[in-house]
Amino acid sequence: MDVAVAAAVFPVIFLGELPDKTMFASLLLASRGRPAAVWVGAAGAFLVHVVIAVAAGGLLSLAPRRVVDAVVAVFFLAGALFALRDTEEHEEEEAVASVAETGGRRTALTAFGVIFLAEWGDLTQILTANLSARYHDPISVAVGATIGLWAVAGIAVVAGRLLTRLPLTLVRRLTAVVLFALAIAAAVAAIRG
């Protein structure tokens, strides 16, 4: 494992997940259930999605380097635009609203289900696949992405009230700036071949 790759992946995934609907779903679940159980469920769902994303990135990495760089540039650009888009998702809130103060197992399973479904095609899943293809180091990317996702889930369940006070638009804009920079770097790499 390359610690430098994991360290480079962590902030991208962390920033990408902060303004995400799954972070808010974890926050709401933790307000209605046991926070530790919510984190365990969310962490499990994130781990499954990281494995899927890294595998997809591994398949993408079989393509010629120039093609991979071009695809990665497009996806980073799309991710930046996605981060700027200010949409509200209510499907997770409906699932969360049905969870009362319950036992740990039910809370963990509910959190796993909500996060697992919400993460399909999500910005951080796409970013993880792109980073896996870019770095050709699935283990390091998986470690950095998993720690980034777990950290956001931890923040959501432990200090969620503080996060609700942060201006969401600022977090989204910072994420978009980082992704635009990554898109430009990947595009330059694709042009240089």
C-alpha positions as CSV (number, residue, x, y, z in Angstrom):
1,M,0.0,0.0,0.0
2,D,1.2,3.5,-0.9
3,V,0.4,5.9,2.0
4,A,0.9,8.9,-0.3
5,V,-1.9,7.7,-2.7
6,A,-4.2,6.9,0.3
7,A,-3.4,10.4,1.7
8,A,-4.1,12.0,-1.7
9,V,-7.5,10.2,-2.0
10,F,-8.7,10.9,1.5
11,P,-9.3,14.7,1.2
12,V,-11.0,14.3,-2.3
13,I,-13.5,11.7,-1.0
14,F,-13.9,13.5,2.4
15,L,-14.8,16.8,0.8
16,G,-16.9,15.1,-1.8
17,E,-19.0,13.3,0.9
18,L,-19.4,16.3,3.3
19,P,-22.3,17.9,1.4
20,D,-23.7,14.6,0.3
21,K,-27.2,13.3,1.0
22,T,-25.8,10.2,2.7
23,M,-24.1,12.4,5.3
24,F,-27.4,14.0,6.1
25,A,-29.1,10.6,6.2
26,S,-26.6,9.4,8.7
27,L,-27.2,12.6,10.7
28,L,-30.9,12.1,10.8
29,L,-30.6,8.4,11.5
30,A,-28.3,9.1,14.5
31,S,-30.9,11.6,15.8
32,R,-33.5,8.8,15.9
33,G,-31.4,5.7,16.8
34,R,-28.1,4.7,18.4
35,P,-25.3,6.7,16.9
36,A,-22.8,3.9,17.1
37,A,-25.2,1.5,15.3
38,V,-25.8,4.1,12.6
39,W,-22.1,4.5,12.1
40,V,-21.6,0.7,11.9
41,G,-24.4,0.4,9.3
42,A,-23.1,3.3,7.3
43,A,-19.5,2.1,7.5
44,G,-20.5,-1.3,6.1
45,A,-22.4,0.2,3.2
46,F,-19.6,2.6,2.4
47,L,-17.1,-0.3,2.4
48,V,-19.2,-2.3,0.0
49,H,-19.4,0.7,-2.4
50,V,-15.7,1.3,-2.2
51,V,-15.0,-2.3,-3.2
52,I,-17.4,-1.9,-6.2
53,A,-15.9,1.4,-7.2
54,V,-12.3,0.2,-7.0
55,A,-13.2,-2.9,-9.1
56,A,-14.9,-0.6,-11.7
57,G,-11.8,1.6,-11.7
58,G,-9.6,-1.4,-12.2
59,L,-11.5,-2.4,-15.3
60,L,-11.2,1.2,-16.6
61,S,-7.4,1.1,-16.0
62,L,-7.1,-1.7,-18.6
63,A,-7.7,0.9,-21.3
64,P,-4.8,2.9,-22.8
65,R,-3.5,5.6,-20.5
66,R,-4.5,8.4,-22.8
67,V,-8.1,7.1,-22.9
68,V,-8.1,6.7,-19.1
69,D,-6.9,10.2,-18.6
70,A,-9.6,11.6,-20.9
71,V,-12.3,9.6,-19.2
72,V,-11.1,10.6,-15.7
73,A,-11.0,14.3,-16.8
74,V,-14.6,14.1,-18.0
75,F,-15.7,12.4,-14.8
76,F,-13.9,14.8,-12.5
77,L,-15.5,17.7,-14.5
78,A,-18.9,16.0,-14.1
79,G,-18.2,15.5,-10.4
80,A,-17.4,19.2,-10.0
81,L,-20.6,20.2,-11.8
82,F,-22.5,17.7,-9.7
83,A,-21.0,19.2,-6.5
84,L,-22.2,22.7,-7.5
85,R,-25.7,21.5,-8.3
86,D,-27.8,22.3,-5.3
87,T,-30.5,19.6,-5.2
88,E,-32.4,18.2,-2.4
89,E,-33.0,14.5,-2.0
90,H,-36.0,13.5,0.1
91,E,-36.0,9.7,-0.4
92,E,-33.5,9.1,2.4
93,E,-35.4,11.4,4.8
94,E,-38.6,9.3,4.3
95,A,-36.7,6.1,5.3
96,V,-35.1,7.9,8.2
97,A,-38.4,9.3,9.4
98,S,-39.7,5.8,9.9
99,V,-36.9,4.8,12.3
100,A,-37.8,5.4,15.9
101,E,-35.4,4.8,18.8
102,T,-34.7,1.1,18.1
103,G,-32.3,-1.5,19.0
104,G,-28.7,-1.5,17.7
105,R,-29.2,-4.2,15.1
106,R,-32.2,-2.7,13.5
107,T,-30.7,0.7,13.5
108,A,-27.5,-0.6,11.9
109,L,-29.4,-2.5,9.2
110,T,-31.6,0.5,8.5
111,A,-28.5,2.7,8.2
112,F,-26.8,0.1,5.9
113,G,-29.8,-0.1,3.7
114,V,-30.4,3.7,3.4
115,I,-26.7,4.4,2.7
116,F,-26.2,1.5,0.4
117,L,-29.1,2.5,-1.8
118,A,-28.3,6.2,-1.7
119,E,-24.6,5.7,-2.7
120,W,-25.3,4.1,-6.1
121,G,-23.9,6.3,-8.8
122,D,-23.0,8.9,-6.1
123,L,-20.2,11.5,-6.6
124,T,-17.9,9.7,-4.2
125,Q,-18.4,6.3,-5.8
126,I,-17.6,7.8,-9.2
127,L,-14.6,9.6,-7.8
128,T,-13.3,6.4,-6.1
129,A,-13.6,4.5,-9.4
130,N,-11.8,7.4,-11.2
131,L,-9.0,7.6,-8.6
132,S,-8.5,3.8,-8.8
133,A,-8.1,4.0,-12.6
134,R,-5.8,7.0,-12.3
135,Y,-3.5,5.7,-9.6
136,H,-3.5,2.0,-10.6
137,D,-3.3,1.2,-6.9
138,P,-6.7,-0.2,-5.8
139,I,-5.7,-1.0,-2.2
140,S,-4.3,2.5,-1.5
141,V,-7.3,4.1,-3.1
142,A,-9.7,1.9,-1.2
143,V,-8.0,2.7,2.1
144,G,-8.1,6.4,1.5
145,A,-11.7,6.4,0.2
146,T,-12.9,4.2,3.0
147,I,-11.3,6.3,5.7
148,G,-12.7,9.5,4.1
149,L,-16.2,8.1,4.0
150,W,-16.0,6.6,7.5
151,A,-14.7,10.0,8.8
152,V,-17.7,11.8,7.3
153,A,-20.1,9.2,8.7
154,G,-18.4,9.6,12.1
155,I,-18.7,13.4,12.0
156,A,-22.4,13.1,11.0
157,V,-23.3,10.8,13.9
158,V,-21.1,12.4,16.6
159,A,-21.1,16.1,15.8
160,G,-24.0,16.4,13.4
161,R,-25.4,19.5,15.1
162,L,-22.2,21.4,14.5
163,L,-22.2,20.4,10.8
164,T,-25.7,21.8,10.2
165,R,-24.3,25.2,11.1
166,L,-21.6,25.1,8.3
167,P,-22.7,26.9,5.1
168,L,-23.4,24.0,2.7
169,T,-22.7,26.2,-0.3
170,L,-19.2,26.8,0.9
171,V,-18.5,23.1,1.3
172,R,-19.9,22.4,-2.2
173,R,-17.9,25.2,-3.8
174,L,-14.6,23.9,-2.2
175,T,-15.4,20.4,-3.4
176,A,-16.1,21.8,-6.9
177,V,-12.8,23.7,-7.0
178,V,-10.8,20.6,-6.0
179,L,-12.6,18.6,-8.7
180,F,-12.1,21.2,-11.4
181,A,-8.4,21.2,-10.6
182,L,-8.3,17.4,-10.8
183,A,-10.2,17.6,-14.1
184,I,-7.7,20.0,-15.6
185,A,-4.8,17.9,-14.4
186,A,-6.3,14.8,-16.0
187,A,-7.1,16.6,-19.2
188,V,-3.5,17.9,-19.5
189,A,-2.2,14.4,-18.9
190,A,-4.5,13.1,-21.6
191,I,-3.4,15.7,-24.1
192,R,0.3,15.1,-23.4
193,G,-0.3,11.3,-23.8
